[in-house]
Amino acid sequence: MLQQGKGGNNMQASAQLKELLHSINRKSYPAYKSLRGAYQFDRYILSIDHVQGDPFASPSHISVKLSHRDTKFPEEYYKDSLTRITLGDFLNRQFEQQVNHYTFRAKGSGKSGLISVSHCGQEVLARTACEITEKGITARFFIGFPANGRTINSPELEKILFDFLPVCVHKAFFYRNLDADRLKEAIELAEDQEYIRRELAKRSLAAFVNDGAILPRESGISSRPMKNSVPFVSPENLRISMDLPHRGTITGMGIPCGITLIVGGGYHGKSTLLNALELGIYNHISGDGREYVITDSSAQKLRSEDGRFIKDVDISLFINDLPNKKDTLCFSTEDASGSTSQAAGIVESMEAGSKVFLLDEDTSATNFMVRDSFMQRVICREKEPITPFLERARDLYEKAGISTILVAGSSGAFFHIADTVIQMDNYHPVDITEITGKLCQEYPLSDVETPAFRLPESHRIMTRSKAAPSRHSRPGQPERLKTKVHGKDGFSLGKTEVDLRYVEQLIDSEQTASLALLLKYACEHLIDGKRTLPEIVTYLDSQLKKQGLSFFSEGSYISCGYAMPRIQEIYSCFNRYRRP
């Protein structure tokens, strides 16, 4: 359990750390590296896992380990993965609050005195910043070791490690020092959310939105709830009630499996509802307004992505008989069009096990979604390689068990295939399924011959891009690839860029950092020209579930700054990795 420093130094007392600090004061910065190792403090172990190279480099990696025996959290708060993730999230938020009082209180050049912890948003994610196991709690964070220029200023680091940090640790990680009611509320909320998630499957629902939910957000850059916004009220005939284990009975709109259409005038709340549904795959914190907006956990938001890389995808369900005779049973391109990218996205999502597709007409390729009767008269079926989504949605549900929730604003053709039609009127949903059903009889669709439905086949062997050997690589050793994360939107692996801008359910740059780690691991250990992409992704996902993110660190420690992605996002990432 205890991590040893690279030099093999076993656990030492905190007094030895003090002595070390005194002995290196005013030496040149690299002398800080002698501090690596684990030290016993009052009821916790402090590990200095990695020391930065100079005061301007990325800060040093620190971890703190505490046992449940000392922290005294009730056992039911860490009995399974749900409660552990929730407790970890709650403690991380407490720790961040504490740390913010002390960051940069120690002085020096560059990042001297910085103390930083993962910042949590509105969603609850499993993070390396605070990990709960059966044995105890591990908190990970960063400290900028102080220096004047490049000369060590160890009294300032002593201040951080011996004055500031113990206060933060004791206030954030010991049960008796926390607001017990708020923690109990967070755990119970997570159990209620999980209950709704299980109920969806039992009741054949794709999603649930509770009465009173606040769906609009503060702004495009803030995910906090908008003040004075209209609370959600479900339409009478879609209203269902659920008896939650803690909160008791709640009511709300159950969106049945099948094909659901969300319509309405511009600015009436269609995209707001869809956006809430696409993030309903995550649990939200109390006060968010979307606590009980729950979507099938495999749901995938789909859109067109001009210029996307595609490798060996069977898109024949949607695109056939291309004029250039290109094979659509095993389609590859460096630069996809809107329609081929969307077709590939759907087939890849089927491979990733998604049972609900979320689409917005605004971000879809028009020619992929629908062909009106006039266009069908002008361009006959034989001359059109695209089978639009409109003609496939029904089969996707009936033959592959995949539901669709679609925001439509311009084409009336979708009304003909919808099982449920929800109109957003000034942020109020109205069920207009019956009315539109009668209208559809007055405006029938022209008969079209749709090619037979056949489930896509996948035998995609994963490959990796050929990198020039680095000067550090040794013959016979696997190539070590460097990763660099560019916020939430992507990362580079070696010289290859992976663009994740349009993977819209990624919500945190820490998830992107984990995806970079996973792809790096796959490139270094798993891609062998034999394993298929699903085999590799399934293996990685099972390791994540068993061991958490530390499995991929390969070193002696994993740092703060990683959050768990879903299997769907791992697929999305691997599918966008440009390779031969």
ZAMARGU-4260 file (C-alpha; in steps of 0.2 Angstrom, whole numbers, plus 5000, padded with zeros to 4 digits):
<rodrens>
0) 5000/5000/5000 | 5014/5012/5005 | 5023/5019/4990 | 5041/5020/4991 | 5052/5033/4983
5) 5061/5029/4968 | 5077/5028/4978 | 5069/5014/4988 | 5067/5025/5004 | 5055/5017/5016
10) 5043/5026/5026 | 5051/5040/5037 | 5045/5051/5051 | 5040/5069/5047 | 5054/5075/5058
15) 5066/5068/5045 | 5058/5078/5032 | 5061/5093/5042 | 5079/5089/5044 | 5081/5086/5025
20) 5072/5103/5022 | 5085/5112/5033 | 5100/5103/5025 | 5095/5108/5007 | 5091/5126/5010
25) 5099/5138/4998 | 5106/5124/4987 | 5102/5124/4969 | 5084/5118/4964 | 5088/5100/4959
30) 5093/5096/4977 | 5074/5096/4981 | 5074/5078/4972 | 5081/5071/4988 | 5064/5074/4997
35) 5055/5060/4986 | 5048/5047/4997 | 5034/5044/5010 | 5033/5052/5028 | 5022/5048/5042
40) 5012/5064/5049 | 4999/5065/5062 | 4986/5051/5056 | 4991/5052/5037 | 5006/5048/5026
45) 5012/5061/5015 | 5021/5055/4999 | 5032/5066/4988 | 5030/5057/4972 | 5038/5068/4959
50) 5048/5084/4961 | 5048/5097/4947 | 5064/5101/4938 | 5064/5120/4942 | 5052/5133/4949
55) 5044/5137/4932 | 5041/5119/4927 | 5024/5110/4931 | 5023/5108/4950 | 5027/5093/4961
60) 5016/5078/4963 | 5010/5075/4981 | 4999/5062/4988 | 4991/5060/5006 | 4985/5043/5012
65) 4973/5041/5026 | 4965/5025/5033 | 4946/5023/5037 | 4951/5019/5054 | 4957/5036/5057
70) 4945/5046/5047 | 4930/5037/5054 | 4918/5039/5039 | 4902/5027/5041 | 4905/5011/5031
75) 4890/5013/5021 | 4898/5028/5013 | 4911/5018/5004 | 4902/5001/5002 | 4902/5001/4983
80) 4909/5010/4968 | 4894/5023/4968 | 4896/5028/4986 | 4915/5029/4984 | 4915/5040/4969
85) 4902/5051/4978 | 4912/5052/4994 | 4928/5055/4984 | 4920/5070/4974 | 4913/5077/4991
90) 4930/5077/4999 | 4939/5084/4984 | 4927/5099/4984 | 4930/5101/5003 | 4949/5100/5001
95) 4949/5112/4986 | 4940/5125/4997 | 4953/5123/5011 | 4968/5123/4999 | 4962/5139/4991
100) 4965/5149/5007 | 4983/5144/5007 | 4989/5144/4989 | 5003/5156/4985 | 5004/5161/5003
105) 5022/5154/5002 | 5032/5166/4992 | 5045/5164/4978 | 5048/5164/4959 | 5038/5155/4946
110) 5025/5142/4953 | 5032/5144/4971 | 5019/5142/4984 | 5006/5135/4972 | 4994/5122/4980
115) 4982/5115/4967 | 4968/5102/4967 | 4957/5096/4954 | 4942/5108/4951 | 4925/5099/4951
120) 4911/5105/4940 | 4892/5101/4941 | 4894/5083/4937 | 4901/5070/4949 | 4916/5060/4941
125) 4928/5047/4948 | 4945/5056/4949 | 4962/5052/4954 | 4962/5068/4965 | 4953/5059/4978
130) 4951/5040/4977 | 4942/5029/4990 | 4946/5011/4992 | 4941/4998/5005 | 4957/5002/5014
135) 4956/5021/5014 | 4957/5038/5006 | 4971/5044/4994 | 4971/5062/4990 | 4982/5069/4976
140) 4987/5087/4972 | 5001/5098/4966 | 5013/5110/4976 | 5025/5122/4968 | 5041/5120/4978
145) 5047/5137/4983 | 5063/5145/4977 | 5071/5162/4975 | 5077/5162/4956 | 5083/5144/4956
150) 5089/5143/4974 | 5079/5133/4986 | 5069/5142/4999 | 5065/5127/5010 | 5058/5137/5025
155) 5043/5142/5014 | 5041/5124/5009 | 5041/5119/5027 | 5027/5132/5030 | 5017/5123/5017
160) 5020/5105/5022 | 5020/5108/5041 | 5008/5123/5044 | 4996/5124/5029 | 4993/5106/5023
165) 4989/5098/5040 | 4975/5111/5043 | 4968/5107/5025 | 4970/5088/5027 | 4962/5088/5045
170) 4947/5100/5040 | 4943/5091/5023 | 4946/5072/5026 | 4940/5068/5044 | 4922/5064/5046
175) 4920/5074/5063 | 4926/5090/5055 | 4914/5090/5040 | 4896/5094/5038 | 4888/5077/5041
180) 4871/5082/5035 | 4878/5088/5018 | 4888/5073/5015 | 4873/5062/5020 | 4863/5072/5007
185) 4876/5069/4993 | 4877/5050/4996 | 4858/5049/4997 | 4856/5059/4981 | 4868/5048/4972
190) 4858/5032/4977 | 4842/5040/4972 | 4850/5044/4955 | 4856/5027/4953 | 4839/5020/4957
195) 4831/5031/4943 | 4844/5024/4931 | 4840/5006/4935 | 4821/5010/4933 | 4824/5017/4916
200) 4828/5000/4910 | 4814/4991/4919 | 4801/5003/4912 | 4808/5004/4894 | 4812/5022/4896
205) 4826/5031/4887 | 4827/5046/4899 | 4818/5054/4914 | 4816/5073/4918 | 4809/5077/4935
210) 4796/5091/4938 | 4804/5106/4944 | 4821/5103/4936 | 4830/5119/4930 | 4837/5115/4913
215) 4844/5132/4906 | 4862/5136/4911 | 4869/5153/4917 | 4878/5156/4900 | 4888/5147/4886
220) 4903/5147/4897 | 4895/5143/4914 | 4886/5127/4918 | 4878/5133/4934 | 4859/5134/4934
225) 4851/5150/4927 | 4843/5161/4940 | 4824/5165/4938 | 4822/5152/4924 | 4806/5142/4921
230) 4805/5125/4931 | 4801/5110/4920 | 4783/5104/4921 | 4780/5087/4912 | 4765/5085/4900
235) 4751/5076/4909 | 4751/5060/4898 | 4770/5058/4899 | 4771/5060/4918 | 4776/5046/4928
240) 4781/5044/4947 | 4795/5036/4955 | 4797/5031/4973 | 4815/5035/4977 | 4824/5026/4992
245) 4828/5042/5001 | 4819/5057/4993 | 4802/5048/4992 | 4790/5050/4977 | 4795/5062/4963
250) 4786/5065/4947 | 4792/5069/4930 | 4792/5066/4911 | 4797/5048/4906 | 4803/5048/4888
255) 4799/5031/4881 | 4811/5020/4871 | 4807/5022/4852 | 4808/5037/4842 | 4805/5054/4851
260) 4804/5070/4842 | 4807/5087/4851 | 4800/5102/4841 | 4796/5120/4844 | 4800/5137/4838
265) 4817/5145/4839 | 4823/5149/4857 | 4809/5139/4865 | 4820/5127/4874 | 4823/5112/4862
270) 4842/5112/4862 | 4841/5116/4881 | 4831/5100/4884 | 4843/5090/4873 | 4858/5097/4881
275) 4851/5092/4898 | 4848/5074/4891 | 4865/5072/4884 | 4873/5076/4901 | 4860/5065/4910
280) 4873/5051/4908 | 4881/5059/4923 | 4876/5062/4941 | 4874/5080/4946 | 4877/5088/4963
285) 4864/5095/4974 | 4858/5112/4968 | 4862/5110/4950 | 4844/5109/4944 | 4847/5093/4934
290) 4849/5081/4949 | 4835/5070/4943 | 4838/5072/4924 | 4843/5055/4920 | 4847/5047/4903
295) 4852/5029/4898 | 4870/5028/4903 | 4875/5022/4886 | 4867/5037/4877 | 4877/5045/4863
300) 4876/5062/4856 | 4879/5062/4837 | 4883/5075/4824 | 4892/5078/4808 | 4911/5081/4808
305) 4917/5088/4792 | 4936/5083/4790 | 4935/5068/4802 | 4947/5053/4800 | 4938/5037/4798
310) 4946/5020/4797 | 4938/5003/4791 | 4920/5007/4796 | 4905/4998/4788 | 4894/5012/4783
315) 4884/5002/4770 | 4868/5004/4781 | 4868/5022/4776 | 4879/5024/4761 | 4881/5013/4746
320) 4886/5013/4728 | 4898/5028/4728 | 4902/5034/4710 | 4921/5031/4713 | 4917/5013/4718
325) 4924/5016/4735 | 4920/5001/4747 | 4907/5006/4760 | 4908/4990/4769 | 4925/4994/4775
330) 4926/5013/4773 | 4941/5024/4777 | 4945/5042/4773 | 4957/5055/4780 | 4944/5069/4777
335) 4926/5064/4779 | 4911/5074/4772 | 4897/5078/4784 | 4886/5063/4779 | 4900/5050/4779
340) 4906/5057/4796 | 4889/5055/4803 | 4886/5038/4796 | 4902/5032/4803 | 4898/5040/4820
345) 4882/5030/4821 | 4890/5014/4817 | 4904/5017/4829 | 4891/5021/4842 | 4882/5004/4839
350) 4899/4996/4841 | 4902/5005/4858 | 4885/4998/4864 | 4875/5014/4864 | 4856/5011/4866
355) 4850/5029/4864 | 4855/5041/4850 | 4853/5060/4853 | 4853/5071/4837 | 4850/5089/4834
360) 4845/5094/4816 | 4856/5109/4818 | 4872/5100/4819 | 4868/5086/4807 | 4871/5084/4789
365) 4855/5089/4780 | 4857/5076/4766 | 4861/5063/4778 | 4845/5066/4789 | 4831/5067/4776
370) 4827/5068/4757 | 4810/5077/4753 | 4798/5071/4740 | 4803/5084/4728 | 4822/5079/4729
375) 4817/5061/4727 | 4807/5065/4711 | 4822/5075/4704 | 4836/5063/4709 | 4830/5045/4707
380) 4835/5032/4720 | 4848/5024/4709 | 4858/5040/4708 | 4858/5043/4727 | 4871/5033/4737
385) 4864/5040/4754 | 4850/5031/4763 | 4844/5045/4775 | 4843/5042/4794 | 4824/5045/4792
390) 4822/5029/4783 | 4833/5019/4795 | 4828/5026/4812 | 4813/5014/4814 | 4824/4998/4809
395) 4837/5004/4821 | 4824/5003/4835 | 4815/4987/4830 | 4830/4977/4824 | 4844/4984/4835
400) 4835/4990/4850 | 4842/5008/4848 | 4831/5023/4853 | 4832/5040/4845 | 4829/5057/4853
405) 4829/5070/4839 | 4828/5089/4839 | 4819/5094/4823 | 4816/5112/4817 | 4815/5112/4798
410) 4808/5095/4791 | 4791/5089/4794 | 4795/5071/4787 | 4801/5066/4805 | 4784/5067/4812
415) 4779/5052/4801 | 4791/5040/4810 | 4790/5047/4828 | 4782/5037/4842 | 4782/5052/4854
420) 4782/5071/4849 | 4786/5084/4862 | 4784/5102/4858 | 4794/5115/4868 | 4783/5130/4870
425) 4792/5144/4880 | 4802/5131/4890 | 4786/5121/4893 | 4785/5104/4885 | 4768/5099/4877
430) 4764/5081/4871 | 4758/5083/4853 | 4759/5065/4847 | 4741/5063/4844 | 4739/5080/4834
435) 4754/5077/4823 | 4748/5059/4820 | 4732/5065/4812 | 4741/5078/4802 | 4753/5065/4795
440) 4738/5056/4788 | 4734/5072/4778 | 4752/5074/4772 | 4758/5056/4768 | 4776/5053/4764
445) 4779/5047/4746 | 4783/5029/4745 | 4802/5025/4744 | 4811/5009/4742 | 4823/5008/4756
450) 4838/4995/4754 | 4836/4980/4766 | 4842/4983/4784 | 4858/4974/4789 | 4867/4976/4805
455) 4885/4983/4801 | 4899/4970/4803 | 4915/4975/4812 | 4932/4966/4811 | 4942/4982/4813
460) 4960/4978/4817 | 4968/4992/4828 | 4983/5000/4820 | 4995/5014/4826 | 5003/5028/4817
465) 5021/5025/4813 | 5032/5037/4823 | 5050/5041/4820 | 5060/5032/4834 | 5065/5045/4847
470) 5083/5048/4852 | 5078/5040/4869 | 5071/5024/4862 | 5082/5008/4865 | 5082/4994/4852
475) 5070/4980/4858 | 5061/4992/4870 | 5044/4998/4866 | 5043/5015/4860 | 5038/5028/4873
480) 5026/5041/4867 | 5024/5058/4874 | 5006/5065/4877 | 5001/5083/4878 | 4983/5088/4882
485) 4975/5103/4875 | 4961/5106/4887 | 4945/5096/4885 | 4946/5097/4865 | 4960/5085/4862
490) 4978/5080/4864 | 4993/5075/4854 | 5001/5058/4856 | 5019/5058/4849 | 5017/5069/4833
495) 4998/5064/4830 | 4984/5075/4835 | 4968/5068/4842 | 4954/5080/4839 | 4939/5077/4852
500) 4930/5094/4849 | 4914/5086/4843 | 4914/5072/4856 | 4901/5083/4865 | 4898/5072/4881
505) 4916/5075/4887 | 4914/5088/4900 | 4931/5089/4909 | 4949/5091/4903 | 4954/5077/4915
510) 4944/5065/4906 | 4953/5070/4890 | 4970/5067/4900 | 4964/5050/4904 | 4960/5046/4886
515) 4977/5051/4881 | 4984/5039/4894 | 4973/5025/4888 | 4978/5028/4870 | 4996/5029/4874
520) 4995/5013/4884 | 4986/5004/4870 | 4999/5010/4857 | 5014/5004/4868 | 5007/4987/4874
525) 4991/4981/4865 | 4991/4986/4847 | 4999/4971/4838 | 4991/4970/4821 | 4980/4956/4827
530) 4969/4963/4841 | 4953/4972/4835 | 4948/4989/4841 | 4933/4982/4852 | 4945/4969/4860
535) 4957/4983/4865 | 4944/4995/4871 | 4934/4981/4881 | 4951/4976/4889 | 4955/4994/4894
540) 4937/4997/4901 | 4938/4981/4911 | 4955/4986/4919 | 4948/5003/4923 | 4933/4995/4932
545) 4945/4983/4941 | 4959/4994/4946 | 4954/5012/4942 | 4965/5024/4933 | 4981/5020/4942
550) 4982/5004/4931 | 4988/5015/4917 | 5001/5025/4926 | 5014/5011/4924 | 5026/5020/4936
555) 5026/5019/4955 | 5012/5032/4956 | 4998/5041/4947 | 4996/5060/4949 | 4981/5071/4952
560) 4973/5077/4935 | 4964/5062/4928 | 4945/5058/4928 | 4936/5043/4922 | 4928/5043/4904
565) 4914/5031/4899 | 4918/5016/4887 | 4908/5026/4873 | 4921/5041/4874 | 4936/5028/4874
570) 4929/5022/4858 | 4926/5039/4851 | 4944/5044/4855 | 4952/5028/4847 | 4941/5030/4832
575) 4948/5048/4829 | 4966/5043/4831 | 4974/5045/4814 | 4983/5030/4808 | 4988/5020/4792
</rodrens>
